[in-house]
Amino acid sequence: MTLNEALSEHEIVSYNDLMWYGSYANVREKGLLRVEGKDYIIQDGDVAYFRFNV
């Protein structure tokens, strides 16, 4: 299995939102965390948590 096949999705939050709210849990609670597919192009200022299907 290649890395590309294993990558299923990633959680994206802006750096500024993460710093303002202090944690992923707080960002998720406020509804600012979004889930993107493997075709998403990371933007400047994005913080990404990658999920894998292994």
SEDOTOR-198729 format. One line per field, with one value per atom (N, C-alpha, C): y, z, x; residue number from 1; atom name. Coordinates in Angstrom, 1 decimal, padded with zeros to 4 digits, always signed. Layout:
BEGIN
c2	[Y,...]
c3	[Z,...]
c1	[X,...]
num	[NUM,...]
atomo	[CA,...]
This chain:
BEGIN
c2	[-001.2,+000.0,+001.2,+002.2,+003.4,+004.4,+005.5,+006.6,+007.2,+007.4,+008.0,+007.2,+005.9,+005.0,+005.0,+005.1,+005.1,+006.4,+007.5,+008.8,+008.9,+009.0,+009.1,+010.5,+011.2,+012.6,+013.3,+014.6,+015.4,+016.5,+016.8,+017.8,+019.1,+020.2,+021.4,+022.5,+023.3,+024.5,+025.6,+026.8,+027.9,+028.1,+028.4,+028.6,+029.7,+030.8,+031.8,+031.4,+030.5,+030.0,+029.1,+028.2,+027.3,+028.1,+029.1,+029.9,+030.7,+031.2,+031.9,+031.1,+029.8,+029.0,+028.0,+027.8,+027.1,+025.6,+025.0,+023.5,+023.0,+021.8,+021.2,+021.0,+020.6,+020.3,+021.6,+022.7,+024.0,+024.4,+024.2,+024.6,+023.7,+022.4,+021.5,+021.9,+022.2,+022.6,+023.9,+024.8,+026.0,+025.8,+024.6,+024.3,+024.8,+025.1,+025.7,+024.7,+023.4,+022.4,+021.7,+021.6,+021.0,+019.8,+018.8,+017.6,+017.7,+017.6,+017.6,+016.3,+016.0,+014.8,+014.9,+013.8,+013.8,+014.7,+015.3,+016.2,+017.6,+017.9,+019.3,+019.8,+021.0,+021.6,+022.5,+022.2,+022.9,+024.4,+025.3,+026.7,+027.3,+028.4,+029.1,+029.4,+029.0,+029.3,+028.1,+027.0,+025.8,+025.0,+024.4,+023.4,+022.1,+021.0,+019.8,+018.6,+017.8,+016.6,+015.5,+014.7,+013.7,+012.4,+011.9,+010.6,+009.5,+008.3,+007.3,+006.0,+005.3,+004.0,+003.0,+002.4,+001.4,+000.0]
c3	[+000.0,+000.0,+000.0,-000.9,-001.0,+000.0,+000.2,+001.1,+000.5,-000.8,-001.4,-001.3,-001.3,-001.1,+000.3,+001.3,+002.7,+003.2,+002.6,+003.0,+002.7,+003.7,+003.4,+003.5,+004.5,+004.7,+005.7,+005.8,+006.8,+007.4,+008.7,+009.4,+009.2,+008.8,+008.6,+009.5,+010.0,+010.8,+010.5,+010.6,+010.3,+011.6,+011.3,+012.4,+013.4,+012.9,+013.7,+014.6,+014.1,+014.9,+016.0,+015.6,+016.6,+017.7,+017.4,+018.4,+019.3,+018.7,+019.4,+020.4,+020.0,+020.8,+021.6,+021.3,+022.2,+022.0,+021.4,+021.2,+020.1,+019.6,+018.6,+019.2,+020.4,+021.0,+021.0,+021.4,+021.4,+020.0,+019.0,+017.6,+017.1,+017.4,+017.0,+017.6,+018.9,+019.6,+019.0,+018.5,+017.9,+016.4,+015.9,+014.5,+013.4,+013.8,+012.9,+012.3,+012.7,+012.2,+011.0,+009.9,+008.7,+008.2,+007.6,+007.1,+005.6,+005.0,+003.6,+003.1,+001.8,+001.2,+000.7,+000.1,-000.2,-001.4,-002.1,-003.2,-002.8,-001.5,-001.0,-001.1,-001.6,-001.7,-000.4,+000.4,+001.6,+001.3,+002.0,+001.9,+002.9,+002.6,+003.6,+004.9,+006.0,+007.3,+007.7,+007.0,+007.3,+008.3,+009.3,+010.1,+009.8,+009.5,+009.0,+009.9,+010.2,+010.9,+009.9,+009.5,+008.5,+009.0,+008.4,+008.8,+007.7,+008.2,+007.3,+007.5,+006.5,+006.5,+006.3,+007.3,+007.1,+007.5]
c1	[+000.8,+000.0,+000.9,+000.6,+001.4,+000.8,+001.6,+001.1,-000.1,-000.2,-001.3,-002.6,-002.5,-003.6,-004.1,-003.1,-003.5,-004.1,-003.8,-004.3,-005.8,-006.6,-008.0,-008.6,-008.2,-008.7,-007.9,-008.1,-007.4,-008.3,-008.0,-008.7,-007.9,-008.6,-008.0,-008.5,-007.6,-008.0,-007.0,-007.4,-006.5,-005.6,-004.4,-003.4,-004.0,-004.5,-005.0,-006.1,-007.1,-008.1,-007.6,-006.6,-006.0,-005.3,-004.6,-004.0,-005.0,-006.0,-007.0,-007.8,-008.2,-009.0,-008.1,-006.8,-005.9,-005.8,-006.7,-006.6,-007.6,-007.3,-008.1,-009.5,-009.6,-010.9,-011.8,-011.2,-011.9,-012.3,-011.4,-011.7,-012.9,-012.8,-013.9,-015.2,-015.2,-016.4,-017.0,-016.2,-016.7,-017.1,-016.9,-017.3,-016.3,-015.1,-014.1,-013.2,-013.3,-012.4,-013.2,-012.6,-013.2,-012.5,-013.2,-012.6,-012.6,-011.4,-011.2,-010.7,-011.0,-010.5,-009.0,-008.6,-007.1,-006.8,-007.8,-007.5,-007.4,-007.6,-007.6,-006.1,-006.0,-004.6,-004.5,-003.4,-003.2,-002.9,-003.5,-003.3,-002.4,-001.8,-000.9,-001.7,-001.2,-002.0,-002.8,-002.9,-003.6,-002.8,-003.4,-002.8,-003.6,-002.9,-003.5,-003.2,-004.2,-004.0,-004.4,-003.5,-003.7,-004.2,-005.2,-005.8,-005.4,-005.1,-004.7,-005.5,-005.8,-006.4,-005.3,-004.9,-003.8,-004.3]
num	[1,1,1,2,2,2,3,3,3,4,4,4,5,5,5,6,6,6,7,7,7,8,8,8,9,9,9,10,10,10,11,11,11,12,12,12,13,13,13,14,14,14,15,15,15,16,16,16,17,17,17,18,18,18,19,19,19,20,20,20,21,21,21,22,22,22,23,23,23,24,24,24,25,25,25,26,26,26,27,27,27,28,28,28,29,29,29,30,30,30,31,31,31,32,32,32,33,33,33,34,34,34,35,35,35,36,36,36,37,37,37,38,38,38,39,39,39,40,40,40,41,41,41,42,42,42,43,43,43,44,44,44,45,45,45,46,46,46,47,47,47,48,48,48,49,49,49,50,50,50,51,51,51,52,52,52,53,53,53,54,54,54]
atomo	[N,CA,C,N,CA,C,N,CA,C,N,CA,C,N,CA,C,N,CA,C,N,CA,C,N,CA,C,N,CA,C,N,CA,C,N,CA,C,N,CA,C,N,CA,C,N,CA,C,N,CA,C,N,CA,C,N,CA,C,N,CA,C,N,CA,C,N,CA,C,N,CA,C,N,CA,C,N,CA,C,N,CA,C,N,CA,C,N,CA,C,N,CA,C,N,CA,C,N,CA,C,N,CA,C,N,CA,C,N,CA,C,N,CA,C,N,CA,C,N,CA,C,N,CA,C,N,CA,C,N,CA,C,N,CA,C,N,CA,C,N,CA,C,N,CA,C,N,CA,C,N,CA,C,N,CA,C,N,CA,C,N,CA,C,N,CA,C,N,CA,C,N,CA,C,N,CA,C,N,CA,C,N,CA,C,N,CA,C]
